[in-house]
Structures are given as structure tokens and as C-alpha cells.
Amino acid sequence: MSFAVTPRDIVTVDVEEWFHGHNYLDHAPPETWDDLEQRVEVGTARCLDLLDRHRVRATFFVLGWTAERHPDVVAEIVRRGHEIGCHSFAHPEVHKLSVGEFRSDCQRALAALAAAGVEQVAGYRAPSFSLTPGVHSYLHVLRELGFTYDSSIFPIRHPRYGQPGSPRHPFLVGDDPDALLEMPMPTWRVAGQNLPFSGGGYMRLLPWPVYRFLRRRARAQGQPCVLYVHPWELDDHRPQAGQSGLTTLRSQGGQDSMPRKLEKLLAEGEFETMGEYAARLRAAGGLPVRHVPGVSA
Ligand SMILES: [Zn+2]
């Protein structure tokens, strides 16, 4: 375990539209996406301004679908000095794809990012952390396509994603020193369970003092606080889709608090990009190795 590497804070932004979340699939299936109002520029611009104000550089995992339609957004993120990662092309739940479909989606996403001017993409994050145990072999596809790290594993119990038995700290996927580096999302371990806190609905709904306590605790346990946020969480005029109950809570609950919490975190944290953290981990060496099955097709 790389406790030799002091953890810092990392802001990650999943750059996608307000309708890309899997909670919206029933209301906004992919064939309707081009007819919906696209607002990614608004939330991304607000995020970039917040980061600039605090001189923080972040990692933006950009959806290929969005890069294809808004190459100017990608260019602006790069111009402001941030790292670009890949968030798939069409926002699939990865565990529903065959290995061939997964490879094609990744290739299409990389082509969209290249067309927007980004040739080198080190990091990948699966939509909704959906790279689950049944498709762990897909990590080899990421390496084959040139990715050097992955941020898709959330070691928690969740009805749609997550893998509570997975390591909570970074590991190499295989013995090769150039093996893909897996960097799991941070969790709070209590009563034998891993609980999430560091982004999305969890961060929006937790009171700031609780969030702050958990962040400090994660760092004390050798985990960086990898925050994840979406442009639509910073968009005050995001369209409302016809939802109710738990779905609304997950996708919109506590939204008003997100800019405020992000501002507080940016003011007091010590930040680096995900790529920089990966480089520090590799340089320190001694990373645990985990073997996952090979790809079969
Ligand atoms: Zn996403």
C-alpha cells in the first residue's frame, strides 16, 4: 500500500449533459439526445471559473458524444491547464456491453477527443462507475488502447454499480511495471462497510462539516479525496425532467449546495490532477498488484 505517497485532494469533473445520467434513461433515451437543450458549456464555464479563482487544476473526464458536439469546450478546458480524461463515448453502462462493444465505444471516444485536439489521454472513467467485477477483464482493453490509469472502481455496495470487495487503495492490474493503474474512489470504512461520500449526490446531501470530517479521515488513511462533480450540478438553470422520489433525490437533491461546498473545498484543499497523482504513485513504487482475468475476444 502506497502510504509513502502523501494523498492530496483531486477534483474530477465528468463532462456530460444533464440528461446523460442513467437515472434519465427512461425520460431521455439516446435517440432523443440531439433534440434536448445542451447546456454543458454553462456548467463547465462555471466550474472552470471556480477552479481558476483558487488556482486549482483538475481532471476532466469528457464524454466523446459531448466532445464531438462541443470541441470548443474541450479546447477551453485544455487552454486553462487541466487534464483531459475519457468518460466513454455514449455513456453506456459498461457491464451491459460485450468486450467488442466496449472497445468500440472507447475507440470512438478517443477519436472524438483527438478531433477536439487531445491526442494523449491517460485516464478513463466508466459512466456511473459501471466497470463491475463481471467485466474486470475490460481493464486490459483500456491498457491495450493506451490508457495508463483507470478511475472506474467504486468499492461500495450500490444497487446499480460498485464492488464492495474491491481494494480501497490503488493497485496495478498485473505484474508489468507499465500495467494499468487502478485508482479506486475514496470510501469511508465503518462497521465493516465501505461508504461513499466524495461526490455526486453523496456530497450534495452531506452537511459540509460531515463531508469535511470524512475527507480528512480518508486522507489520514492514505486515500486522496477524489471529488467528482458534473457540469449540470453547477448549472442553476438546468432543465427539469419529469421525475419523482428517489430518482430526483439522486440526480437533483442538494444541488443548491454544490457550488458552495466546492468553493469551500477549493479554498482549503491541496490539489493535484489524477494524472499527477498516478505519476507520484508509480515513481514511489511498491504498488500492490492484482491479477484480473484476460479478455477472451
Ligand atoms: Zn457520467
Boltz pocket constraint, residues with backbone or C-beta under 6 A from the ligand:
constraints:
  - pocket:
      binder: B
      contacts: [[A, 14], [A, 16], [A, 20], [A, 21], [A, 87], [A, 91], [A, 126], [A, 127], [A, 128]]
      max_distance: 6.0
